[in-house]
Amino acid sequence: MNDPRHIQIKDYNYPLPDERIAKYPLTQRDQSKLLLRASDGTVSESVFCHLPEYLPAGALMVFNNTKVIQARLHFHKTTGALIEIFCLEPHTPLDYQQSFATTGSVTWTCLVGNLKKWKEGALEREIALKDRSITLSAERIGVSGTGFEIRFSWNDDSVSWAEVLDAIGELPIPPYLNRETEESDLKTYQTVYSKIKGSVAAPTAGLHFTPEVLNALDAKGIERAELTLHVGAGTFKPVKSEEIEGHTMHSEWIAVRREIIERLIAHGGRCIAVGTTSVRTLESLYYIGIIISRLVAEGRALTDIHAEDLHVPQWMPYETKEAPSAVESLEWIVRYLDANHYTTLSTATQIIIAPGYTYHIVRTIVTNFHQPQSTLLLLVSAFVGGEWRPIYDYALAHDFRFLSYGDSSVLNYDALEK
């Protein structure tokens, strides 16, 4: 596998006028345009509701079932200064579901807007919840990576953190929409199959799916499976370094049930991925299997391997000499889960997928059109053998709508089967 660290990000730029960025979704989700890119490079178009017609019967299609949380909280200091706290991920308790169920106090890693106005002390605001008034307090207690550890506490032990966020949080729509969150976004910026709270951005390739399209997939005999990757704010982080070696990927929490890994094995380690978040999760599974096999070879018992040991580092794919099949790698994960009596694989991934990467599991991607000079565009380029420009030139020339609320595409892998 070629090492992409010296790729020049300027080579992944293209003109994207503001008017081509979809500020709102279509009224009917599945009426968006659908670009079709065959593995021979041929590009054509259709409408998203016809997606099942272009996919093979019997294939396994994998969706990210994460749900966007209302992660933006606003506080006013006594001086009147507005402080925005953007909740990124839980710190204490670390588990998402435990954190959302916690009452009284939690700590999260957060970004802070207007930080210079909040030098010390706690922020407070009143919440009307359950027919009574509750006081929510926010206190900075430390630094965590590029953010801050913020302890939130409230004076009612019958109220969970999830209820606090639902009561006063604002849904964080992407900054490039250049508008405030509206009531309609609470519905349109979630996939119809979203279930597991934790993302601060939607897995937007899934926004086009409707119950009708899902039913049509079932009728075609296409199997559906779900995994979870909680999308972090880093998904919007632009590559600012000239070479991508200088870009640090955000680490994201993933959860994949054992049953899904078994189904992947049954399909020969091959699948269709809905969205780049599903792609990153699925391809990370390959390297998690390698990590497990390495640790066992070093003498570690499967029962002595922990979630933090399975974190996939950013550059691991380009530093790995082992080349097991996808099935062999996935089987290591099943052994690990069984040895520990786990039903779900839970860990984090920091994988970067860029030209030079060899895909191991994903053979078709359903995805939107991504920002210039983004890691998501690098991922797409790696999938289509570097031939991303004809795809984007076609989309620009044929009035496709771009980014989160924009149109969709189906891309087939541009490499020979291993």
For each residue, the residues with C-beta under 8 A, 3 or more apart:
1: 317 318 320 356 357 358
2: 318 355 356
3: 6 315 318 356
4: 7 244 318 352 354 355 356 357 378
5: 243 244 245 315 318
6: 3 243 245
7: 4 11 12 243 244 354 355 356 378
8: 11 242 243
9: 12 13 239 241 242 243 244 247 373
10: 13 242 373
11: 7 8
12: 7 9 372 373 374 377 378 381 388
13: 9 10 372 373
14: 372 389 392 393 396
15: 372 396
16: 20 21 371 372 402
17: 20
18: 21 178
19:
20: 16 17 396 400 401 402
21: 16 18 176 177 401 402 403 406
22: 25 401 402 403 404 405 406 407
23: 177 178 179 405
24: 184 188 405
25: 22 29 32 188 207 405
26: 29 31 32
27: 31
28: 31 210
29: 25 26 32 48 188 192 207 208 209 210
30: 47 48 49 208 209 210 212 213
31: 26 27 28 47 48 49
32: 25 26 29 47 48 208 401 406 407 408
33: 45 46 47 48 398 399 400 401 407 408
34: 45 46 47 48 50 51 54 407 408 409 410
35: 43 44 45 391 394 395 400 407 408 409 410
36: 43 44 45 46 54 409 410
37: 41 42 43 384 391 409 410 411 412
38: 41 42 43 412
39: 412 413 414
40:
41: 37 38 384 387 390 414
42: 37 38
43: 35 36 37 38 390 391 394
44: 35 36
45: 33 34 35 36 394 398 400
46: 33 34 36 50 53 54
47: 30 31 32 33 34 50
48: 29 30 31 32 33 34 51 208 213 407 408
49: 30 31 210 212 213 216
50: 34 46 47 53 54
51: 34 48 54 55 208 213 216 217 366 410
52: 55 213 216 217 219 220 222
53: 46 50 220
54: 34 36 46 50 51 410
55: 51 52 59 61 217 220 222 272 364 410
56: 59 222
57: 220 221 222
58: 221 222 223
59: 55 56 222 223 267 270 271 272 364
60: 222 223 224 225 263 264 267 270 271 272
61: 55 217 222 223 224 225 271 272 273 274
62: 224 225 226 227 260 271 272 273 274 278 282
63: 191 193 206 209 224 225 226 227 274 275 278
64: 191 203 206 226 227 228 229 274 275 277 278 281
65: 191 193 194 195 196 226 227 228
66: 194 195 196 197 198 199 203 228 229 230 231 277
67: 190 194 195 196 197 198 199
68: 71 171 172 189 190 194 199 200 201 202 231
69: 87 165 169 197 198 199 200
70: 165 166 168 169 170 171 172
71: 68 86 87 88 165 169 170 171 172 200
72: 84 85 86 87 169 170 171 172 181
73: 84 85 86 87 138 165 168 169 170
74: 82 83 84 85 125 168 170
75: 82 83 84 85 123 124 125 138
76: 80 81 82 83 125
77: 80 81 83 117 118 123
78:
79: 117
80: 76 77
81: 76 77 114 117 118
82: 74 75 76 114
83: 74 75 76 77 112 113 114 115 117 118 123
84: 72 73 74 75 112 113 114
85: 72 73 74 75 110 111 112 113 123 138 150
86: 71 72 73 110 111 112 113 172 200 233
87: 69 71 72 73 108 109 110 150 165 169 200
88: 71 108 109 110 111 147 200 232 233
89: 96 108 109 198 230 232 253
90: 93 94 95 96 98 99 106 107 108 109
91: 94 107 108 109 144 149
92: 99 106 107
93: 90 98 99 102 106
94: 90 91 98 99
95: 90 98 99
96: 89 90 99 100 196 197 198 230 253
97: 100 101 196 197
98: 90 93 94 95 101 102
99: 90 92 93 94 95 96 102 106 108 161
100: 96 97 160 161 162 165 197
101: 97 98 160 161 162
102: 93 98 99 105 106 160 161
103: 156 157 158 159 160 161
104: 153 154 156 157
105: 102 151 152 153 154
106: 90 92 93 99 102 151 152 161
107: 90 91 92 141 149 150 151 152
108: 87 88 89 90 91 99 149 150 152
109: 87 88 89 90 91 144 145 147 148 149 150
110: 85 86 87 88 147 148 149 150
111: 85 86 88 146 147 148 233
112: 83 84 85 86 115 118 140 147 148 150
113: 83 84 85 86
114: 81 82 83 84 117 118
115: 83 112 118
116: 119
117: 77 79 81 83 114
118: 77 81 83 112 114 115 121 123 140
119: 116
120: 140
121: 118 139
122: 137 138 139
123: 75 77 83 85 118 137 138 139
124: 75 135 136 137 138
125: 74 75 76 135 136 168
126: 133 134 135 136
127: 133 134 135 136 154 164 167 168
128: 132 133 134 167
129: 132 134 156 159 163 164 167
130: 134 156 158 159 163
131:
132: 128 129 156
133: 126 127 128
134: 126 127 128 129 130 154 155 156 159 164
135: 124 125 126 127 154 155
136: 124 125 126 127 152 153 154 164 168
137: 122 123 124 152 153 154
138: 73 75 85 122 123 124 150 151 152
139: 121 122 123 150 151 153
140: 112 118 120 148 149 150
141: 107 149 150 151
142: 148 149
143: 147 148 149
144: 91 109 147 148 149
145: 109
146: 111
147: 88 109 110 111 112 143 144
148: 109 110 111 112 140 142 143 144
149: 91 107 108 109 110 140 141 142 143 144
150: 85 87 107 108 109 110 112 138 139 140 141
151: 105 106 107 138 139 141
152: 105 106 107 108 136 137 138 161 164
153: 104 105 136 137 139
154: 104 105 127 134 135 136 137 159 164
155: 134 135
156: 103 104 129 130 132 134 159
157: 103 104
158: 103 130
159: 103 129 130 134 154 156 163 164
160: 100 101 102 103 163 164
161: 99 100 101 102 103 106 152 164 165
162: 100 101 165 166 197
163: 129 130 159 160 166 167
164: 127 129 134 136 152 154 159 160 161 167 168 169
165: 69 70 71 73 87 100 161 162 168 169
166: 70 162 163 169
167: 127 128 129 163 164
168: 70 73 74 125 127 136 164 165
169: 69 70 71 72 73 87 164 165 166
170: 70 71 72 73 74 181
171: 68 70 71 72 181 185 186 189
172: 68 70 71 72 86 181 200 201 233
173: 177 179 181 185 189 404
174: 177 201 236 403 404
175: 178 236
176: 21 236 371 403 404
177: 21 23 173 174 403 404 405
178: 18 23 175
179: 23 173 182
180:
181: 72 170 171 172 173 185
182: 179 185
183: 186
184: 24 187 188
185: 171 173 181 182 188 189
186: 171 183 189 190
187: 184 190
188: 24 25 29 184 185 207 405
189: 68 171 173 185 186 202 207 404
190: 67 68 186 187 194 202
191: 63 64 65 194 202 203 206 207 209
192: 29 209 210 211 214
193: 63 65 206 209 214 226
194: 65 66 67 68 190 191 202 206
195: 65 66 67 226
196: 65 66 67 96 97 228 230 255
197: 66 67 69 96 97 100 162
198: 66 67 69 89 96 228 230 253
199: 66 67 68 69 202 203 230 231 232
200: 68 69 71 86 87 88 172 230 231 232 233
201: 68 172 174 204 231 232 233 235 236 404
202: 68 189 190 191 194 199 206 207 231 404
203: 64 66 191 199 206 229 231 274 275 277 278
204: 201 207 275 368 403 404 405
205: 208 274 275 276 278 366 367 368 408
206: 63 64 191 193 194 202 203 209 274 275
207: 25 29 188 189 191 202 204 404 405
208: 29 30 32 48 51 205 213 408
209: 29 30 63 191 192 193 206 213 214 274
210: 28 29 30 49 192 213 214
211: 192 214 215
212: 30 49 215 216
213: 30 48 49 51 52 208 209 210 216 217
214: 192 193 209 210 211 217 218 224
215: 211 212 218 219
216: 49 51 52 212 213 219 220
217: 51 52 55 61 213 214 220 222 224
218: 214 215 221 222 224
219: 52 215 216
220: 52 53 55 57 216 217
221: 57 58 218
222: 52 55 56 57 58 59 60 61 217 218 272
223: 58 59 60 61 263 267
224: 60 61 62 63 214 217 218
225: 60 61 62 63 260 263 264 271
226: 62 63 64 65 193 195 260
227: 62 63 64 65 254 255 256 257 260 278 281 282
228: 64 65 66 196 198 254 255 256
229: 64 66 203 252 253 254 277 278 280 281 349
230: 66 89 96 196 198 199 200 252 253 254
231: 66 68 199 200 201 202 203 235 252 277
232: 88 89 199 200 201 235 250 251 252
233: 86 88 111 172 200 201 236 237 250
234: 237 249 250 252
235: 201 231 232 250 277 376
236: 174 175 176 201 233
237: 233 234 250
238: 371 373 374
239: 9 244 247 373 374 375
240: 246 247
241: 9 244 245 246 247
242: 8 9 10 246
243: 5 6 7 8 9 246
244: 4 5 7 9 239 241 247 352 354 375 378
245: 5 6 241
246: 240 241 242 243
247: 9 239 240 241 244 352 375
248: 314
249: 234 314 350 351 352 375
250: 232 233 234 235 237 350
251: 232 311 348 349 350
252: 229 230 231 232 234 277 280 348 349 350
253: 89 96 198 229 230 346 347 348
254: 227 228 229 230 281 284 345 346 347 348 349
255: 196 227 228 344 345 346
256: 227 228 260 261 281 285 344 345
257: 227 260 261 343 344 345
258: 261 262 334 337 338 342 343 344 345
259: 262 263 343
260: 62 225 226 227 256 257 263 264
261: 256 257 258 264 265 285 330 333 334 337 345
262: 258 259 265 266 334
263: 60 223 225 259 260 266 267
264: 60 225 260 261 267 269 270 271 282 285 326 330 361
265: 261 262 268 269 327 330 331 334
266: 262 263
267: 59 60 223 263 264 270 271
268: 265 326 327
269: 264 265 325 326 327 329 330 360 361
270: 59 60 264 267 326 361 363
271: 59 60 61 62 225 264 267 282 361 362 363
272: 55 59 60 61 62 222 362 363 364 365 366
273: 61 62 278 279 282 362 364 365 366
274: 61 62 63 64 203 205 206 209 278 366
275: 63 64 203 204 205 206 278 279 365 366 367
276: 205 279 280 365 367 370 376 379 380
277: 64 66 203 229 231 235 252 280 281
278: 62 63 64 203 205 227 229 273 274 275 281 282 362
279: 273 275 276 282 283 353 362 365 367 379 383
280: 229 252 276 277 283 284 349 351 353 379
281: 64 227 229 254 256 277 278 284 285 349
282: 62 227 264 271 273 278 279 285 286 361 362
283: 279 280 286 287 317 351 353 357 359 360 361 362
284: 254 280 281 287 288 312 349 351
285: 256 261 264 281 282 288 289 329 330 333 345 361
286: 282 283 289 290 326 329 330 360 361
287: 283 284 290 291 312 316 317 320 329 351
288: 284 285 291 292 310 312 329 333 345 347
289: 285 286 292 293 324 328 329 330 331 332 333
290: 286 287 293 294 320 322 324 329 332
291: 287 288 294 295 309 310 312
292: 288 289 295 296 302 305 310 332 333 335 336
293: 289 290 296 297 322 324 329 332
294: 290 291 297 298 322
295: 291 292 298 300 305 309
296: 292 293 299 300 301 302 332
297: 293 294
298: 294 295
299: 296
300: 295 296 304 305
301: 296 304 305 339
302: 292 296 305 335 336 339 340
303: 339 340
304: 300 301
305: 292 295 300 301 302 309 310 336 340
306: 309 310
307: 310 311 346 347 348
308: 311 347
309: 291 295 305 306
310: 288 291 292 305 306 307 345 347
311: 251 307 308 347 348 349 350
312: 284 287 288 291 316 347 348 349 350 351
313: 316 350 351
314: 248 249 350 351 352
315: 3 5 318 319 352
316: 287 312 313 319 320 351
317: 1 283 287 320 351 353 357 358
318: 1 2 3 4 5 315 356 357
319: 315 316
320: 1 287 290 316 317 323
321:
322: 290 293 294
323: 320
324: 289 290 293 328 329
325: 269 328 329 418
326: 264 268 269 270 286 329 330 360 361
327: 265 268 269 330 331
328: 289 324 325 331 332
329: 269 285 286 287 288 289 290 293 324 325 326 332 333 360
330: 261 264 265 269 285 286 289 326 327 333 334
331: 265 289 327 328 334 335
332: 289 290 292 293 296 328 329 335 336
333: 261 285 288 289 292 329 330 336 337 345
334: 258 261 262 265 330 331 337 338
335: 292 302 331 332 338 339
336: 292 302 305 332 333 339 340 342 345
337: 258 261 333 334 340 342 343 344 345
338: 258 334 335 341
339: 301 302 303 335 336
340: 302 303 305 336 337
341: 338
342: 258 336 337 345
343: 257 258 259 337
344: 255 256 257 258 337
345: 254 255 256 257 258 261 285 288 310 333 336 337 342
346: 253 254 255 307
347: 253 254 288 307 308 310 311 312
348: 251 252 253 254 307 311 312
349: 229 251 252 254 280 281 284 311 312
350: 249 250 251 252 311 312 313 314
351: 249 280 283 284 287 312 313 314 316 317
352: 4 244 247 249 314 315 375 378
353: 279 280 283 317 357 375 378 379 382
354: 4 7 244 357 375 378 379 381 382
355: 2 4 7 378 381 382 386
356: 1 2 3 4 7 318 382
357: 1 4 283 317 318 353 354 382
358: 1 317 415 418
359: 283 362 363 382 383 413 415
360: 269 283 286 326 329 418
361: 264 269 270 271 282 283 285 286 326
362: 271 272 273 278 279 282 283 359 365 383 413
363: 270 271 272 359 412 413
364: 55 59 272 273 410 411 412 413
365: 272 273 275 276 279 362 380 383 410 411
366: 51 205 272 273 274 275 408 409 410
367: 205 275 276 279 370 380 408 409 411
368: 204 205 402 403 404 406 407 408 409
369: 392 395 400 401 402 403 406 407 409
370: 276 367 374 376 377 380 403
371: 16 176 238 374 376 377 403
372: 12 13 14 15 16 377
373: 9 10 12 13 238 239 377
374: 12 238 239 370 371 377 378
375: 239 244 247 249 352 353 354 378 379
376: 235 276 370 371 379 380
377: 12 370 371 372 373 374 380 381 388
378: 4 7 12 244 352 353 354 355 374 375 381 382
379: 276 279 280 353 354 375 376 382 383
380: 276 365 367 370 376 377 383 384 388 391 411
381: 12 354 355 377 378 384 386 387 388
382: 353 354 355 356 357 359 378 379 386
383: 279 359 362 365 379 380 411 413 414
384: 37 41 380 381 387 388 391 411 414
385: 414 415
386: 355 381 382
387: 41 381 384 390 391 414
388: 12 377 380 381 384 391 392
389: 14 392 393
390: 41 43 387 393 394
391: 35 37 43 380 384 387 388 394 395 409 411
392: 14 369 388 389 395 396
393: 14 389 390 396 397
394: 35 43 45 390 391 397 398 400
395: 35 369 391 392 398 400 402 407 409
396: 14 15 20 392 393 400
397: 393 394
398: 33 45 394 395
399: 33
400: 20 33 35 45 369 394 395 396 406 407
401: 20 21 22 32 33 369 405 406 407
402: 16 20 21 22 368 369 395 406 407
403: 21 22 174 176 177 204 368 369 370 371 406
404: 22 173 174 176 177 189 201 202 204 207 368
405: 22 23 24 25 177 188 204 207 401
406: 21 22 32 368 369 400 401 402 403
407: 22 32 33 34 35 48 368 369 395 400 401 402
408: 32 33 34 35 48 205 208 366 367 368
409: 34 35 36 37 366 367 368 369 391 395
410: 34 35 36 37 51 54 55 364 365 366
411: 37 364 365 367 380 383 384 391
412: 37 38 39 363 364
413: 39 359 362 363 364 383
414: 39 41 383 384 385 387
415: 358 359 385
416:
417:
418: 325 358 360
